[in-house]
Amino acid sequence: MDETTESTPARPLLRVVRGDATPEEVAAVVALFAALRSTEPPARRPAPVWGANHRRVRQALPHGPGGWRSSALPR
């Protein structure tokens, strides 16, 4: 460590601006913030299917006799 870092005091991470917080109350708030901090990145959500590119491409309509009837059937 440098001599400059040892001689300068570290700034507090939390400071009570108003009110009379007891050391126990400050410790409870610090423990809460420490518990909320996550060490691993959040899980990726899968992309929704309704916005997929393959749904934007239109399929060809069936031709020939009965084509209009088979156009409504699922493929």
PDB file with SEQRES, HELIX, SHEET and CRYST1 records, atoms N, CA, C and O in Angstrom:
SEQRES   1 A   75  MET ASP GLU THR THR GLU SER THR PRO ALA ARG PRO LEU          
SEQRES   2 A   75  LEU ARG VAL VAL ARG GLY ASP ALA THR PRO GLU GLU VAL          
SEQRES   3 A   75  ALA ALA VAL VAL ALA LEU PHE ALA ALA LEU ARG SER THR          
SEQRES   4 A   75  GLU PRO PRO ALA ARG ARG PRO ALA PRO VAL TRP GLY ALA          
SEQRES   5 A   75  ASN HIS ARG ARG VAL ARG GLN ALA LEU PRO HIS GLY PRO          
SEQRES   6 A   75  GLY GLY TRP ARG SER SER ALA LEU PRO ARG                      
HELIX    1 AA1 GLU A    3  SER A    7  1                                   5    
HELIX    2 AA2 PRO A   23  LEU A   36  1                                  14    
HELIX    3 AA3 VAL A   49  GLY A   51  5                                   3    
HELIX    4 AA4 ASN A   53  ARG A   55  5                                   3    
HELIX    5 AA5 GLY A   67  SER A   70  1                                   4    
CRYST1    1.000    1.000    1.000  90.00  90.00  90.00 P 1           1          
ATOM      1  N   MET A   1       0.827  -1.181   0.000  1.00  0.00           N  
ATOM      2  CA  MET A   1       0.000   0.000   0.000  1.00  0.00           C  
ATOM      3  C   MET A   1       0.872   1.244   0.000  1.00  0.00           C  
ATOM      4  O   MET A   1       1.988   1.242   0.518  1.00  0.00           O  
ATOM      5  N   ASP A   2       0.349   2.284  -0.579  1.00  0.00           N  
ATOM      6  CA  ASP A   2       1.056   3.553  -0.585  1.00  0.00           C  
ATOM      7  C   ASP A   2       0.923   4.236   0.771  1.00  0.00           C  
ATOM      8  O   ASP A   2       0.026   3.942   1.561  1.00  0.00           O  
ATOM      9  N   GLU A   3       1.837   5.142   1.003  1.00  0.00           N  
ATOM     10  CA  GLU A   3       1.753   5.929   2.230  1.00  0.00           C  
ATOM     11  C   GLU A   3       0.576   6.900   2.175  1.00  0.00           C  
ATOM     12  O   GLU A   3       0.013   7.255   3.210  1.00  0.00           O  
ATOM     13  N   THR A   4       0.203   7.331   0.960  1.00  0.00           N  
ATOM     14  CA  THR A   4      -0.896   8.291   0.836  1.00  0.00           C  
ATOM     15  C   THR A   4      -2.237   7.659   1.180  1.00  0.00           C  
ATOM     16  O   THR A   4      -3.099   8.321   1.757  1.00  0.00           O  
ATOM     17  N   THR A   5      -2.425   6.392   0.837  1.00  0.00           N  
ATOM     18  CA  THR A   5      -3.699   5.747   1.147  1.00  0.00           C  
ATOM     19  C   THR A   5      -3.824   5.417   2.622  1.00  0.00           C  
ATOM     20  O   THR A   5      -4.933   5.375   3.154  1.00  0.00           O  
ATOM     21  N   GLU A   6      -2.698   5.183   3.292  1.00  0.00           N  
ATOM     22  CA  GLU A   6      -2.739   4.893   4.713  1.00  0.00           C  
ATOM     23  C   GLU A   6      -2.979   6.137   5.541  1.00  0.00           C  
ATOM     24  O   GLU A   6      -3.573   6.054   6.616  1.00  0.00           O  
ATOM     25  N   SER A   7      -2.532   7.286   5.069  1.00  0.00           N  
ATOM     26  CA  SER A   7      -2.649   8.509   5.866  1.00  0.00           C  
ATOM     27  C   SER A   7      -4.018   9.173   5.706  1.00  0.00           C  
ATOM     28  O   SER A   7      -4.471   9.870   6.614  1.00  0.00           O  
ATOM     29  N   THR A   8      -4.688   8.965   4.556  1.00  0.00           N  
ATOM     30  CA  THR A   8      -5.998   9.591   4.359  1.00  0.00           C  
ATOM     31  C   THR A   8      -7.091   8.653   4.863  1.00  0.00           C  
ATOM     32  O   THR A   8      -7.100   7.469   4.526  1.00  0.00           O  
ATOM     33  N   PRO A   9      -8.014   9.179   5.670  1.00  0.00           N  
ATOM     34  CA  PRO A   9      -9.093   8.314   6.155  1.00  0.00           C  
ATOM     35  C   PRO A   9     -10.078   8.000   5.024  1.00  0.00           C  
ATOM     36  O   PRO A   9     -10.295   8.816   4.128  1.00  0.00           O  
ATOM     37  N   ALA A  10     -10.652   6.835   5.082  1.00  0.00           N  
ATOM     38  CA  ALA A  10     -11.615   6.418   4.063  1.00  0.00           C  
ATOM     39  C   ALA A  10     -12.950   7.108   4.311  1.00  0.00           C  
ATOM     40  O   ALA A  10     -13.362   7.290   5.457  1.00  0.00           O  
ATOM     41  N   ARG A  11     -13.619   7.489   3.235  1.00  0.00           N  
ATOM     42  CA  ARG A  11     -14.938   8.109   3.365  1.00  0.00           C  
ATOM     43  C   ARG A  11     -15.952   7.054   3.755  1.00  0.00           C  
ATOM     44  O   ARG A  11     -15.878   5.926   3.269  1.00  0.00           O  
ATOM     45  N   PRO A  12     -16.886   7.386   4.609  1.00  0.00           N  
ATOM     46  CA  PRO A  12     -17.904   6.399   4.980  1.00  0.00           C  
ATOM     47  C   PRO A  12     -18.865   6.151   3.818  1.00  0.00           C  
ATOM     48  O   PRO A  12     -19.184   7.063   3.056  1.00  0.00           O  
ATOM     49  N   LEU A  13     -19.313   4.921   3.696  1.00  0.00           N  
ATOM     50  CA  LEU A  13     -20.251   4.580   2.634  1.00  0.00           C  
ATOM     51  C   LEU A  13     -21.656   5.056   2.948  1.00  0.00           C  
ATOM     52  O   LEU A  13     -22.449   5.295   2.037  1.00  0.00           O  
ATOM     53  N   LEU A  14     -21.973   5.196   4.225  1.00  0.00           N  
ATOM     54  CA  LEU A  14     -23.305   5.587   4.651  1.00  0.00           C  
ATOM     55  C   LEU A  14     -23.166   6.655   5.721  1.00  0.00           C  
ATOM     56  O   LEU A  14     -22.358   6.537   6.642  1.00  0.00           O  
ATOM     57  N   ARG A  15     -23.974   7.705   5.581  1.00  0.00           N  
ATOM     58  CA  ARG A  15     -23.917   8.785   6.559  1.00  0.00           C  
ATOM     59  C   ARG A  15     -25.337   9.157   6.948  1.00  0.00           C  
ATOM     60  O   ARG A  15     -26.186   9.338   6.075  1.00  0.00           O  
ATOM     61  N   VAL A  16     -25.609   9.275   8.233  1.00  0.00           N  
ATOM     62  CA  VAL A  16     -26.915   9.668   8.730  1.00  0.00           C  
ATOM     63  C   VAL A  16     -26.954  11.190   8.732  1.00  0.00           C  
ATOM     64  O   VAL A  16     -26.176  11.842   9.428  1.00  0.00           O  
ATOM     65  N   VAL A  17     -27.881  11.753   7.933  1.00  0.00           N  
ATOM     66  CA  VAL A  17     -27.957  13.202   7.807  1.00  0.00           C  
ATOM     67  C   VAL A  17     -28.852  13.795   8.881  1.00  0.00           C  
ATOM     68  O   VAL A  17     -28.513  14.817   9.478  1.00  0.00           O  
ATOM     69  N   ARG A  18     -29.989  13.164   9.131  1.00  0.00           N  
ATOM     70  CA  ARG A  18     -30.917  13.661  10.140  1.00  0.00           C  
ATOM     71  C   ARG A  18     -31.339  12.523  11.054  1.00  0.00           C  
ATOM     72  O   ARG A  18     -31.293  11.352  10.678  1.00  0.00           O  
ATOM     73  N   GLY A  19     -31.742  12.882  12.235  1.00  0.00           N  
ATOM     74  CA  GLY A  19     -32.240  11.880  13.171  1.00  0.00           C  
ATOM     75  C   GLY A  19     -31.128  11.302  14.014  1.00  0.00           C  
ATOM     76  O   GLY A  19     -29.948  11.565  13.786  1.00  0.00           O  
ATOM     77  N   ASP A  20     -31.517  10.529  14.967  1.00  0.00           N  
ATOM     78  CA  ASP A  20     -30.567   9.876  15.857  1.00  0.00           C  
ATOM     79  C   ASP A  20     -30.631   8.381  15.638  1.00  0.00           C  
ATOM     80  O   ASP A  20     -31.422   7.684  16.274  1.00  0.00           O  
ATOM     81  N   ALA A  21     -29.807   7.898  14.748  1.00  0.00           N  
ATOM     82  CA  ALA A  21     -29.776   6.466  14.463  1.00  0.00           C  
ATOM     83  C   ALA A  21     -28.796   5.800  15.421  1.00  0.00           C  
ATOM     84  O   ALA A  21     -27.669   6.261  15.606  1.00  0.00           O  
ATOM     85  N   THR A  22     -29.242   4.730  16.010  1.00  0.00           N  
ATOM     86  CA  THR A  22     -28.364   3.969  16.887  1.00  0.00           C  
ATOM     87  C   THR A  22     -27.431   3.123  16.040  1.00  0.00           C  
ATOM     88  O   THR A  22     -27.721   2.871  14.871  1.00  0.00           O  
ATOM     89  N   PRO A  23     -26.341   2.689  16.596  1.00  0.00           N  
ATOM     90  CA  PRO A  23     -25.442   1.822  15.819  1.00  0.00           C  
ATOM     91  C   PRO A  23     -26.122   0.537  15.342  1.00  0.00           C  
ATOM     92  O   PRO A  23     -25.766   0.006  14.290  1.00  0.00           O  
ATOM     93  N   GLU A  24     -27.093   0.034  16.100  1.00  0.00           N  
ATOM     94  CA  GLU A  24     -27.809  -1.172  15.689  1.00  0.00           C  
ATOM     95  C   GLU A  24     -28.682  -0.898  14.458  1.00  0.00           C  
ATOM     96  O   GLU A  24     -28.776  -1.731  13.557  1.00  0.00           O  
ATOM     97  N   GLU A  25     -29.317   0.277  14.434  1.00  0.00           N  
ATOM     98  CA  GLU A  25     -30.147   0.631  13.283  1.00  0.00           C  
ATOM     99  C   GLU A  25     -29.310   0.817  12.024  1.00  0.00           C  
ATOM    100  O   GLU A  25     -29.704   0.389  10.939  1.00  0.00           O  
ATOM    101  N   VAL A  26     -28.174   1.447  12.169  1.00  0.00           N  
ATOM    102  CA  VAL A  26     -27.285   1.632  11.017  1.00  0.00           C  
ATOM    103  C   VAL A  26     -26.770   0.267  10.544  1.00  0.00           C  
ATOM    104  O   VAL A  26     -26.663   0.030   9.341  1.00  0.00           O  
ATOM    105  N   ALA A  27     -26.456  -0.618  11.472  1.00  0.00           N  
ATOM    106  CA  ALA A  27     -25.994  -1.953  11.091  1.00  0.00           C  
ATOM    107  C   ALA A  27     -27.091  -2.720  10.368  1.00  0.00           C  
ATOM    108  O   ALA A  27     -26.804  -3.482   9.444  1.00  0.00           O  
ATOM    109  N   ALA A  28     -28.344  -2.531  10.774  1.00  0.00           N  
ATOM    110  CA  ALA A  28     -29.450  -3.207  10.097  1.00  0.00           C  
ATOM    111  C   ALA A  28     -29.601  -2.711   8.666  1.00  0.00           C  
ATOM    112  O   ALA A  28     -29.853  -3.507   7.761  1.00  0.00           O  
ATOM    113  N   VAL A  29     -29.453  -1.420   8.451  1.00  0.00           N  
ATOM    114  CA  VAL A  29     -29.562  -0.865   7.099  1.00  0.00           C  
ATOM    115  C   VAL A  29     -28.402  -1.344   6.228  1.00  0.00           C  
ATOM    116  O   VAL A  29     -28.601  -1.689   5.063  1.00  0.00           O  
ATOM    117  N   VAL A  30     -27.215  -1.365   6.778  1.00  0.00           N  
ATOM    118  CA  VAL A  30     -26.048  -1.836   6.025  1.00  0.00           C  
ATOM    119  C   VAL A  30     -26.206  -3.317   5.682  1.00  0.00           C  
ATOM    120  O   VAL A  30     -25.873  -3.735   4.573  1.00  0.00           O  
ATOM    121  N   ALA A  31     -26.711  -4.109   6.624  1.00  0.00           N  
ATOM    122  CA  ALA A  31     -26.929  -5.533   6.350  1.00  0.00           C  
ATOM    123  C   ALA A  31     -27.978  -5.723   5.258  1.00  0.00           C  
ATOM    124  O   ALA A  31     -27.856  -6.629   4.434  1.00  0.00           O  
ATOM    125  N   LEU A  32     -28.993  -4.887   5.247  1.00  0.00           N  
ATOM    126  CA  LEU A  32     -30.020  -4.971   4.211  1.00  0.00           C  
ATOM    127  C   LEU A  32     -29.439  -4.671   2.838  1.00  0.00           C  
ATOM    128  O   LEU A  32     -29.714  -5.394   1.879  1.00  0.00           O  
ATOM    129  N   PHE A  33     -28.639  -3.614   2.730  1.00  0.00           N  
ATOM    130  CA  PHE A  33     -28.022  -3.286   1.444  1.00  0.00           C  
ATOM    131  C   PHE A  33     -27.043  -4.365   1.008  1.00  0.00           C  
ATOM    132  O   PHE A  33     -26.947  -4.662  -0.183  1.00  0.00           O  
ATOM    133  N   ALA A  34     -26.326  -4.948   1.934  1.00  0.00           N  
ATOM    134  CA  ALA A  34     -25.380  -6.009   1.586  1.00  0.00           C  
ATOM    135  C   ALA A  34     -26.115  -7.255   1.100  1.00  0.00           C  
ATOM    136  O   ALA A  34     -25.630  -7.960   0.215  1.00  0.00           O  
ATOM    137  N   ALA A  35     -27.288  -7.527   1.681  1.00  0.00           N  
ATOM    138  CA  ALA A  35     -28.056  -8.695   1.247  1.00  0.00           C  
ATOM    139  C   ALA A  35     -28.678  -8.483  -0.125  1.00  0.00           C  
ATOM    140  O   ALA A  35     -28.852  -9.441  -0.877  1.00  0.00           O  
ATOM    141  N   LEU A  36     -29.011  -7.257  -0.457  1.00  0.00           N  
ATOM    142  CA  LEU A  36     -29.621  -6.974  -1.757  1.00  0.00           C  
ATOM    143  C   LEU A  36     -28.613  -7.034  -2.897  1.00  0.00           C  
ATOM    144  O   LEU A  36     -28.994  -7.250  -4.047  1.00  0.00           O  
ATOM    145  N   ARG A  37     -27.349  -6.847  -2.597  1.00  0.00           N  
ATOM    146  CA  ARG A  37     -26.325  -6.870  -3.632  1.00  0.00           C  
ATOM    147  C   ARG A  37     -26.147  -8.288  -4.144  1.00  0.00           C  
ATOM    148  O   ARG A  37     -25.947  -9.214  -3.358  1.00  0.00           O  
ATOM    149  N   SER A  38     -26.218  -8.460  -5.436  1.00  0.00           N  
ATOM    150  CA  SER A  38     -26.098  -9.781  -6.046  1.00  0.00           C  
ATOM    151  C   SER A  38     -24.702  -9.936  -6.616  1.00  0.00           C  
ATOM    152  O   SER A  38     -24.160  -8.998  -7.200  1.00  0.00           O  
ATOM    153  N   THR A  39     -24.119 -11.107  -6.452  1.00  0.00           N  
ATOM    154  CA  THR A  39     -22.773 -11.350  -6.964  1.00  0.00           C  
ATOM    155  C   THR A  39     -22.796 -11.942  -8.367  1.00  0.00           C  
ATOM    156  O   THR A  39     -21.790 -11.875  -9.074  1.00  0.00           O  
ATOM    157  N   GLU A  40     -23.915 -12.517  -8.784  1.00  0.00           N  
ATOM    158  CA  GLU A  40     -23.991 -13.108 -10.113  1.00  0.00           C  
ATOM    159  C   GLU A  40     -24.938 -12.289 -10.988  1.00  0.00           C  
ATOM    160  O   GLU A  40     -25.881 -11.684 -10.478  1.00  0.00           O  
ATOM    161  N   PRO A  41     -24.698 -12.265 -12.296  1.00  0.00           N  
ATOM    162  CA  PRO A  41     -25.577 -11.486 -13.173  1.00  0.00           C  
ATOM    163  C   PRO A  41     -26.970 -12.106 -13.239  1.00  0.00           C  
ATOM    164  O   PRO A  41     -27.127 -13.308 -13.024  1.00  0.00           O  
ATOM    165  N   PRO A  42     -27.970 -11.299 -13.532  1.00  0.00           N  
ATOM    166  CA  PRO A  42     -29.328 -11.859 -13.621  1.00  0.00           C  
ATOM    167  C   PRO A  42     -29.445 -12.809 -14.810  1.00  0.00           C  
ATOM    168  O   PRO A  42     -28.753 -12.654 -15.816  1.00  0.00           O  
ATOM    169  N   ALA A  43     -30.320 -13.781 -14.679  1.00  0.00           N  
ATOM    170  CA  ALA A  43     -30.504 -14.780 -15.738  1.00  0.00           C  
ATOM    171  C   ALA A  43     -31.151 -14.130 -16.960  1.00  0.00           C  
ATOM    172  O   ALA A  43     -32.017 -13.263 -16.839  1.00  0.00           O  
ATOM    173  N   ARG A  44     -30.707 -14.570 -18.141  1.00  0.00           N  
ATOM    174  CA  ARG A  44     -31.289 -14.042 -19.381  1.00  0.00           C  
ATOM    175  C   ARG A  44     -32.637 -14.667 -19.626  1.00  0.00           C  
ATOM    176  O   ARG A  44     -32.814 -15.877 -19.486  1.00  0.00           O  
ATOM    177  N   ARG A  45     -33.580 -13.837 -19.992  1.00  0.00           N  
ATOM    178  CA  ARG A  45     -34.901 -14.338 -20.333  1.00  0.00           C  
ATOM    179  C   ARG A  45     -34.901 -14.764 -21.792  1.00  0.00           C  
ATOM    180  O   ARG A  45     -34.268 -14.114 -22.624  1.00  0.00           O  
ATOM    181  N   PRO A  46     -35.600 -15.843 -22.116  1.00  0.00           N  
ATOM    182  CA  PRO A  46     -35.679 -16.245 -23.524  1.00  0.00           C  
ATOM    183  C   PRO A  46     -36.482 -15.212 -24.323  1.00  0.00           C  
ATOM    184  O   PRO A  46     -37.398 -14.575 -23.802  1.00  0.00           O  
ATOM    185  N   ALA A  47     -36.122 -15.069 -25.569  1.00  0.00           N  
ATOM    186  CA  ALA A  47     -36.817 -14.123 -26.437  1.00  0.00           C  
ATOM    187  C   ALA A  47     -38.245 -14.601 -26.684  1.00  0.00           C  
ATOM    188  O   ALA A  47     -38.467 -15.797 -26.868  1.00  0.00           O  
ATOM    189  N   PRO A  48     -39.201 -13.702 -26.690  1.00  0.00           N  
ATOM    190  CA  PRO A  48     -40.579 -14.134 -26.935  1.00  0.00           C  
ATOM    191  C   PRO A  48     -40.746 -14.633 -28.370  1.00  0.00           C  
ATOM    192  O   PRO A  48     -40.138 -14.110 -29.303  1.00  0.00           O  
ATOM    193  N   VAL A  49     -41.574 -15.645 -28.517  1.00  0.00           N  
ATOM    194  CA  VAL A  49     -41.753 -16.280 -29.828  1.00  0.00           C  
ATOM    195  C   VAL A  49     -42.564 -15.383 -30.757  1.00  0.00           C  
ATOM    196  O   VAL A  49     -42.365 -15.420 -31.971  1.00  0.00           O  
ATOM    197  N   TRP A  50     -43.472 -14.579 -30.211  1.00  0.00           N  
ATOM    198  CA  TRP A  50     -44.340 -13.780 -31.076  1.00  0.00           C  
ATOM    199  C   TRP A  50     -43.563 -12.752 -31.881  1.00  0.00           C  
ATOM    200  O   TRP A  50     -44.069 -12.288 -32.903  1.00  0.00           O  
ATOM    201  N   GLY A  51     -42.367 -12.376 -31.474  1.00  0.00           N  
ATOM    202  CA  GLY A  51     -41.577 -11.401 -32.214  1.00  0.00           C  
ATOM    203  C   GLY A  51     -40.481 -12.027 -33.051  1.00  0.00           C  
ATOM    204  O   GLY A  51     -39.613 -11.315 -33.556  1.00  0.00           O  
ATOM    205  N   ALA A  52     -40.499 -13.340 -33.211  1.00  0.00           N  
ATOM    206  CA  ALA A  52     -39.456 -14.022 -33.966  1.00  0.00           C  
ATOM    207  C   ALA A  52     -39.544 -13.673 -35.452  1.00  0.00           C  
ATOM    208  O   ALA A  52     -40.622 -13.404 -35.982  1.00  0.00           O  
ATOM    209  N   ASN A  53     -38.389 -13.684 -36.104  1.00  0.00           N  
ATOM    210  CA  ASN A  53     -38.333 -13.317 -37.522  1.00  0.00           C  
ATOM    211  C   ASN A  53     -39.069 -14.311 -38.415  1.00  0.00           C  
ATOM    212  O   ASN A  53     -39.616 -13.919 -39.445  1.00  0.00           O  
ATOM    213  N   HIS A  54     -39.092 -15.589 -38.042  1.00  0.00           N  
ATOM    214  CA  HIS A  54     -39.731 -16.567 -38.916  1.00  0.00           C  
ATOM    215  C   HIS A  54     -41.245 -16.362 -38.982  1.00  0.00           C  
ATOM    216  O   HIS A  54     -41.893 -16.856 -39.905  1.00  0.00           O  
ATOM    217  N   ARG A  55     -41.809 -15.648 -38.027  1.00  0.00           N  
ATOM    218  CA  ARG A  55     -43.251 -15.391 -38.072  1.00  0.00           C  
ATOM    219  C   ARG A  55     -43.598 -14.244 -39.023  1.00  0.00           C  
ATOM    220  O   ARG A  55     -44.759 -14.086 -39.401  1.00  0.00           O  
ATOM    221  N   ARG A  56     -42.618 -13.456 -39.407  1.00  0.00           N  
ATOM    222  CA  ARG A  56     -42.866 -12.323 -40.309  1.00  0.00           C  
ATOM    223  C   ARG A  56     -42.906 -12.747 -41.772  1.00  0.00           C  
ATOM    224  O   ARG A  56     -43.449 -12.030 -42.613  1.00  0.00           O  
ATOM    225  N   VAL A  57     -42.344 -13.889 -42.071  1.00  0.00           N  
ATOM    226  CA  VAL A  57     -42.301 -14.377 -43.445  1.00  0.00           C  
ATOM    227  C   VAL A  57     -43.620 -15.079 -43.742  1.00  0.00           C  
ATOM    228  O   VAL A  57     -44.026 -15.987 -43.017  1.00  0.00           O  
ATOM    229  N   ARG A  58     -44.272 -14.660 -44.790  1.00  0.00           N  
ATOM    230  CA  ARG A  58     -45.569 -15.233 -45.138  1.00  0.00           C  
ATOM    231  C   ARG A  58     -45.377 -16.431 -46.057  1.00  0.00           C  
ATOM    232  O   ARG A  58     -44.581 -16.391 -46.996  1.00  0.00           O  
ATOM    233  N   GLN A  59     -46.113 -17.487 -45.773  1.00  0.00           N  
ATOM    234  CA  GLN A  59     -46.033 -18.674 -46.603  1.00  0.00           C  
ATOM    235  C   GLN A  59     -46.926 -18.507 -47.830  1.00  0.00           C  
ATOM    236  O   GLN A  59     -47.887 -17.738 -47.816  1.00  0.00           O  
ATOM    237  N   ALA A  60     -46.592 -19.238 -48.888  1.00  0.00           N  
ATOM    238  CA  ALA A  60     -47.375 -19.172 -50.123  1.00  0.00           C  
ATOM    239  C   ALA A  60     -48.739 -19.812 -49.903  1.00  0.00           C  
ATOM    240  O   ALA A  60     -48.861 -20.812 -49.196  1.00  0.00           O  
ATOM    241  N   LEU A  61     -49.757 -19.228 -50.513  1.00  0.00           N  
ATOM    242  CA  LEU A  61     -51.102 -19.776 -50.423  1.00  0.00           C  
ATOM    243  C   LEU A  61     -51.220 -21.001 -51.335  1.00  0.00           C  
ATOM    244  O   LEU A  61     -50.604 -21.036 -52.400  1.00  0.00           O  
ATOM    245  N   PRO A  62     -52.002 -21.999 -50.930  1.00  0.00           N  
ATOM    246  CA  PRO A  62     -52.142 -23.196 -51.768  1.00  0.00           C  
ATOM    247  C   PRO A  62     -52.904 -22.879 -53.056  1.00  0.00           C  
ATOM    248  O   PRO A  62     -53.811 -22.047 -53.064  1.00  0.00           O  
ATOM    249  N   HIS A  63     -52.523 -23.554 -54.142  1.00  0.00           N  
ATOM    250  CA  HIS A  63     -53.155 -23.358 -55.449  1.00  0.00           C  
ATOM    251  C   HIS A  63     -53.997 -24.568 -55.809  1.00  0.00           C  
ATOM    252  O   HIS A  63     -53.860 -25.640 -55.218  1.00  0.00           O  
ATOM    253  N   GLY A  64     -54.850 -24.385 -56.766  1.00  0.00           N  
ATOM    254  CA  GLY A  64     -55.609 -25.507 -57.310  1.00  0.00           C  
ATOM    255  C   GLY A  64     -56.962 -25.674 -56.640  1.00  0.00           C  
ATOM    256  O   GLY A  64     -57.353 -24.891 -55.775  1.00  0.00           O  
ATOM    257  N   PRO A  65     -57.672 -26.730 -57.068  1.00  0.00           N  
ATOM    258  CA  PRO A  65     -58.997 -26.985 -56.511  1.00  0.00           C  
ATOM    259  C   PRO A  65     -58.910 -27.274 -55.008  1.00  0.00           C  
ATOM    260  O   PRO A  65     -58.065 -28.053 -54.568  1.00  0.00           O  
ATOM    261  N   GLY A  66     -59.772 -26.652 -54.243  1.00  0.00           N  
ATOM    262  CA  GLY A  66     -59.782 -26.833 -52.791  1.00  0.00           C  
ATOM    263  C   GLY A  66     -58.713 -26.045 -52.066  1.00  0.00           C  
ATOM    264  O   GLY A  66     -58.527 -26.210 -50.860  1.00  0.00           O  
ATOM    265  N   GLY A  67     -58.012 -25.193 -52.785  1.00  0.00           N  
ATOM    266  CA  GLY A  67     -56.943 -24.406 -52.161  1.00  0.00           C  
ATOM    267  C   GLY A  67     -57.464 -23.437 -51.130  1.00  0.00           C  
ATOM    268  O   GLY A  67     -56.836 -23.220 -50.094  1.00  0.00           O  
ATOM    269  N   TRP A  68     -58.639 -22.840 -51.418  1.00  0.00           N  
ATOM    270  CA  TRP A  68     -59.204 -21.888 -50.462  1.00  0.00           C  
ATOM    271  C   TRP A  68     -59.614 -22.599 -49.179  1.00  0.00           C  
ATOM    272  O   TRP A  68     -59.551 -22.018 -48.096  1.00  0.00           O  
ATOM    273  N   ARG A  69     -60.035 -23.862 -49.301  1.00  0.00           N  
ATOM    274  CA  ARG A  69     -60.442 -24.622 -48.122  1.00  0.00           C  
ATOM    275  C   ARG A  69     -59.233 -25.020 -47.277  1.00  0.00           C  
ATOM    276  O   ARG A  69     -59.292 -24.961 -46.049  1.00  0.00           O  
ATOM    277  N   SER A  70     -58.151 -25.421 -47.916  1.00  0.00           N  
ATOM    278  CA  SER A  70     -56.964 -25.849 -47.177  1.00  0.00           C  
ATOM    279  C   SER A  70     -56.142 -24.669 -46.669  1.00  0.00           C  
ATOM    280  O   SER A  70     -55.205 -24.860 -45.894  1.00  0.00           O  
ATOM    281  N   SER A  71     -56.480 -23.446 -47.096  1.00  0.00           N  
ATOM    282  CA  SER A  71     -55.703 -22.293 -46.609  1.00  0.00           C  
ATOM    283  C   SER A  71     -55.966 -22.005 -45.144  1.00  0.00           C  
ATOM    284  O   SER A  71     -55.135 -21.375 -44.489  1.00  0.00           O  
ATOM    285  N   ALA A  72     -57.094 -22.445 -44.609  1.00  0.00           N  
ATOM    286  CA  ALA A  72     -57.406 -22.198 -43.224  1.00  0.00           C  
ATOM    287  C   ALA A  72     -56.954 -23.307 -42.307  1.00  0.00           C  
ATOM    288  O   ALA A  72     -57.026 -23.160 -41.087  1.00  0.00           O  
ATOM    289  N   LEU A  73     -56.488 -24.421 -42.859  1.00  0.00           N  
ATOM    290  CA  LEU A  73     -56.074 -25.537 -42.043  1.00  0.00           C  
ATOM    291  C   LEU A  73     -54.669 -25.293 -41.477  1.00  0.00           C  
ATOM    292  O   LEU A  73     -53.832 -24.684 -42.143  1.00  0.00           O  
ATOM    293  N   PRO A  74     -54.411 -25.758 -40.269  1.00  0.00           N  
ATOM    294  CA  PRO A  74     -53.053 -25.601 -39.730  1.00  0.00           C  
ATOM    295  C   PRO A  74     -52.055 -26.457 -40.478  1.00  0.00           C  
ATOM    296  O   PRO A  74     -52.395 -27.519 -41.000  1.00  0.00           O  
ATOM    297  N   ARG A  75     -50.844 -25.994 -40.523  1.00  0.00           N  
ATOM    298  CA  ARG A  75     -49.793 -26.737 -41.247  1.00  0.00           C  
ATOM    299  C   ARG A  75     -48.946 -27.494 -40.312  1.00  0.00           C  
ATOM    300  O   ARG A  75     -48.014 -28.176 -40.737  1.00  0.00           O  
TER     301      ARG A  75                                                      
END                                                                             
